[in-house]
Structure formats: C-alpha cells, structure tokens
Amino acid sequence: MMKSFITINNAISPVFIFCLVAWCLGEADVHVAPMEKTEKEALYSAVQGFVGNWWNGSGLFPDPCGWTPIQDVSCDLFDGLWYVTALNIGPVHDNSLGCAKNPEFRPQLFELKHLKTLSFLNCFVSPRRHPIAIPSNGWEKLAGSLESLEFRSNPGLIGQIPTSFGAHLVKLQSLVLLENGLTGELPINIGNLINLKRLVLTGNWFTGRIPDSFGGLTQLLIFDLSRNTLSGPLPFTLGGLTSLLKLDLSNNQLEGMLPSEICRLENLTLLDLRNNKFSGGLTQSLQGVCSLEELVLSNNPIGGDLMNLEWSNLHKLVILDLSNVGLTGEIPESISKLKRLRFLGLGDNNLTSKLSPKLATLPCISALYLNGNNLTGELKFSAEFYGKMGRRFGAWNNPNLCYPVGLMSASHVPYGVKPC
C-alpha cells in the first residue's frame, strides 16, 4: 500500500510543480505586460460610443488583452505593453459587441495607435432615425498602422467616402465598403492607396465615373464596384491593373466600348460587367485574357458577332454568359473546344443558322441556354444529352427550330421546341 502511495505521489509532484511554475510565470507575464493605460482608456471610450455607456468591461481580467479578452478585440505587444491591433464592432459572433440604437464615432477611436484592422458589421442600421456619416477627421492618426478597413451592411451609414482615406491611409491593403448607404462620387485620391490588394465598394449609391487614378493600383487583386449607379465609360487606365484576379462592375450604368487595354489583365479569372449599357461589339482583346474562368456580359446592348473571336483561346472558361447582348450571326464551333465550360448562356439574342451537334460534346456542360434567338433546323443532340440536361437546356422561342419525332421519349423532349 505504501509503495502504491509513493508511486502516485512521485507522479503527481512533477505535474504540480509544473503547474505552479506555469501559474507563477503567467502571473508574472500579466504584471510585466499590462495594457498601456491611455490605450485602455481610449478603447473603452471608443467601444462605449458604439455599444453604449452601459458597457464598462467588467469581467475582463486584468484588461481586454488579458486572460478574458473581448471576442472581437485582438492585441499585440509593443515595447512590453499590450496595444489593440484589431477591433471588430457588430454581431460577428454570438458573444460579439453589438451596437446601440444610436452608435457614434468618438475621437478616442483614433487614439489606438497600433490599430491594423477595423471593421463594422450591421452596426449603423437606421438611416431615418439615426443616420451617421464616416468621420472626415482623425484618420491621419491611423496612417502608420491601419491595413484593413471594412464597413459591411450598415444602411444607416450615409454621406460620402472621406477624402482623408486617400490622403492618409497609405498602408491600407483592404478597403471594403459593402452594402451601406454611402453616396456621391468616388474620391480620386483613392488611387493614392498603392498598397491596396482589395477594393470593394459594392451595394451603395455611388455616382459619377470611375476615376482614371484607380488604374495606378497595381497591386490590386479584387476590384468590385458592383451594384451602384456609376456611369460613363471604363477608363483605359484599368489596363494597368496587371495583378487583378477579379473585376466586378456589374449592375451600374456604365457605357461605351469595352477598352482594348483589357487584354493586359493577364491574371484575370473573373470579368463581370452584366446589367450595364456597354456597346460597340465584342472587342477582340477579350481573347487575349487567357486566364479567364468566368466571363459575364449579359444584359448590355453590346452587339456584334461571336465569329469575331477565337474562343478556343479562352480554354479555362467555366462560365460564359452573353445573354441579351444583341449578338447576331452564327454560333462558332470553336466554342465546343471549351472543355471546362459548365454554363453557356446565349439566350435572348439574334443568333441564326443551325446548331452544331458538337455543343453537346462539351464534357462539363451542365446548363446551356439558347432560347429567344432565330435558330433554325433540326436539333441533332442525343436523347442522353436531353436526359442529362433537363430544363437546363433552353431552346424555346426559336420559331424555326424543331426536334426529330420518334428519336426520343416524351420525357426527353426539349421544353418549348416544336416537333419537326
């Protein structure tokens, strides 16, 4: 019995000693690295401005960077003291800092001298009762640290983008202003933020033209200005965005021809220009963007002929949507060489002639829409093709197109197509 006790005791002692040492070291770390006093005061005041004065940080020990931190506050050590490096306001997590009915920006927000990330989600939600604008002043104090700034889903956030963003926030790598109530023209000096890798200004009420200066953002990877009311032609300077992966300018009022400089975007995988007013035909420079995986130009009065492009050059295409763009002429057989294509939308155009049965040989195709054209002749796709596609094969509203009777079951008859 004594031997068993000694064995257990010997096993526990090192564990106990280790835990005691770790606890002591932890205590030492807390006292050696407290949160800088003015930093703590600035954080508490800034947070109270957004969530309400009821919040006093009770329960946080020994401070927001200690053992019981706030869910959406991150810290780091600078010269032996804790400083805030990230602040996320809004219902990001279940226990996040939710905003009050009338949140406000307090000047103490700009006293967080090492702040790298600042975001607001669903915080300013009342455009009628409590509208609020982004402060114009104070951003210069964050010029040396801020790398990411985001405002997402804030309908009560009104007014223009402060020009102080472009004047001071030179370290910004990500600027996201998504689905807010912002208005006005895009500041020209946003083009000064040459470290930007992501610029998303989607779902606001911005007007006017896309500034030429944006073409100087050569490190940009994601560029999204969709769902605004921007107008005018695309600046040719956008050809300078040679690092760009995704360009989404859909759902605006942009017009004019697609610039030939688009061929310089040699890394582009997504080009979405749907629901604008572009015209002037399909520029041949498109076939030079060999990296494209998604090309969406639907609902523009572009016009032109598909035969003008060598589609086989765009061999990485997965999605090609040219619905309702005023196309004329034939559907080229070179489209059947796009072996990765899953979606092909050519509906609601003025395409003519017979359909090549080679379209059915596209190995990955899962949706093919040719409806609303002037296609003629007899469909020569297999019954297996119709069975696989179902309603995802659209050929209705082609008055002179028909399918052969007796070569397929009634369940495989293409919808809206008459029998020959």
C-alpha positions, 0 to 999 in steps of 0.5 A: 500500500505504501509503495502504491502511495509513493508511486502516485505521489512521485507522479503527481509532484512533477505535474504540480510543480509544473503547474505552479511554475506555469501559474507563477510565470503567467502571473508574472507575464500579466504584471510585466505586460499590462495594457498601456493605460491611455490605450485602455482608456481610449478603447473603452471610450471608443467601444462605449460610443458604439455599444453604449455607456452601459458597457464598462468591461467588467469581467475582463481580467486584468484588461481586454488583452488579458486572460478574458479578452473581448471576442472581437478585440485582438492585441499585440505587444509593443515595447512590453505593453499590450496595444489593440491591433484589431477591433471588430464592432457588430454581431460577428459572433454570438458573444460579439459587441453589438451596437446601440440604437444610436452608435457614434464615432468618438475621437478616442477611436483614433487614439489606438495607435497600433490599430491594423484592422477595423471593421463594422458589421450591421452596426449603423442600421437606421438611416431615418432615425439615426443616420451617421456619416464616416468621420472626415477627421482623425484618420491621419492618426491611423496612417502608420498602422491601419491595413484593413478597413471594412464597413459591411451592411450598415444602411444607416451609414450615409454621406460620402467616402472621406477624402482623408482615406486617400490622403492618409491611409497609405498602408491600407491593403483592404478597403471594403465598403459593402452594402451601406448607404454611402453616396456621391462620387468616388474620391480620386485620391483613392488611387493614392492607396498603392498598397491596396490588394482589395477594393470593394465598394459594392451595394451603395449609391455611388455616382459619377465615373470611375476615376482614371487614378484607380488604374495606378493600383497595381497591386490590386487583386479584387476590384468590385464596384458592383451594384451602384449607379456609376456611369460613363465609360471604363477608363483605359487606365484599368489596363494597368491593373496587371495583378487583378484576379477579379473585376466586378462592375456589374449592375451600374450604368456604365457605357461605351466600348469595352477598352482594348487595354483589357487584354493586359489583365493577364491574371484575370479569372473573373470579368463581370460587367452584366446589367450595364449599357456597354456597346460597340461589339465584342472587342477582340482583346477579350481573347487575349485574357487567357486566364479567364474562368468566368466571363459575364456580359449579359444584359448590355446592348453590346452587339456584334458577332461571336465569329469575331473571336477565337474562343478556343483561346479562352480554354479555362472558361467555366462560365460564359454568359452573353445573354441579351447582348444583341449578338447576331450571326452564327454560333462558332464551333470553336466554342465546343473546344471549351472543355471546362465550360459548365454554363453557356448562356446565349439566350435572348439574342439574334443568333441564326443558322443551325446548331452544331451537334458538337455543343453537346460534346462539351464534357462539363456542360451542365446548363446551356441556354439558347432560347429567344434567338432565330435558330433554325433546323433540326436539333441533332443532340442525343436523347442522353444529352436531353436526359442529362440536361433537363430544363437546363437546356433552353431552346424555346422561342426559336420559331424555326427550330424543331426536334426529330419525332420518334428519336426520343421519349416524351420525357426527353423532349426539349421544353418549348421546341416544336416537333419537326 
